[in-house]
Each structure stands twice: as C-alpha cells, then as structure tokens.
Amino acid sequence: MNYRIAWVVLGLTFAPALAHAREPSADTGSSAPSSAERTLPTGGLSLAGLVGNGFEDGVNVGFGARAGYGFDRVYVGGTLVYHLGETRTANTLGGSEDVSVNVWYFGGEVGYDLAAGPLRVRPYGGVGMGTARGCLGSSCDTESRAYIAPGVVGLYPLSDRLFAGVDARFVVPLDDDSDFDHFGLFATVGGYL
C-alpha cells in the first residue's frame, strides 16, 4: 500500500511540469523556452515546501519546508519536517484508549548540485534532532535523538526561478533502540529569490 502512495507522489510531482509546456505564440509563431533550455540558478537563496510520506508505522504522511543558499554548485541549508504519525485503539482493562505516535525533525543539510539535462540532481547529507511523541489516552511522552539523513533531490525547472521535484531521504536516529528510522519520499515545490 505504501508503494502506491510513492507512485502517486511521483506522478503528482511531475504532472505540473508536463502541464507547464506552452503552445507556440500566435503573434510570433515562436514557442516559449523548452524545458531543455530552462535552467535554475546555480546560486542564491531558495525556499521550498515538502509533502510526502515516511514509510514506517508511526511516521506516515508528513509535510515540511526547506530553505538554503547555493554557492555555485554547493548547497547549504536546513529542513523542518512534521509527520502526522498514526493513532490506534488499544484495549485496556477498563475499556479502550487511543494510542498515538508522531515524529518531527529539523536539521542542516549540505549537498552538491549536478546538472542532468534540464534536471538538477542534488545528493545531500543531513544532520539534526528528531523528536518522537507517543500518547496513551491523555498521557504523553516525548523523546529526542540526533539523526543523520542521506538523501537526494531532483528538481525540474518550471521557469527560470520556480521548480518542482522529488526528495528521497533515509532518516537514521543515532541510537540503537529507536524504531523511527525510515525512508521518506516527498514532492517538493519552491523557488529561488
């Protein structure tokens, strides 16, 4: 089931790019620049939103934001992601109670931009702090851990400043007893300022 969600996210990510193609102009007979001619800036401030899924129980659907600065091909930035998690009903001696868990994390990223035709591919490494929150009824507990997150993002230019793409990452908490290491796949849309 989770892989179906991944395919839907991939399809929704590239659909705007395909729909963005323009017909030839009626007055000049010329067309807008093709995607092969469009390129994104290699430096400057960028902002993007993230919507996707963490493929692990207790993580699931998530959303977030990324901001960073490009120095030629080197990218330095940060990410904040909040996963909605899940809620289940547990039977107890006195009846039943809701059990819920969710995860959020924030941290820094360093990456290197590679050109692949009109696409920009950025392998990156992230490091930061993540927090898991678990609740049984109204009693909640949180636990925070450092994490690393190797990943890759592919960006497709919608214009000379706007982009859409896919971000794939593997979030690994730096402890032996955490159950929240997960693969995350996100659609991303943003732009350069």
Secondary structure, DSSP 4 states (H G I P E B T S, - for coil): -HHHHHHHHHHHHHHHHHHT--PPPTTTS--PPPTTT----SSEEEEEEEEEEESSTTTEEEEEEEEEEEETTEEEEEEEEEEEEEEEEEEETTEEEEEEEEEEEEEEEEEE-EEETTEEEEEEEEEEEEEEEEEETTEEEEEEEEEEEEEEEEEEESSSSEEEEEEEEEEEESSSS-S--EEEEEEEEEEE-
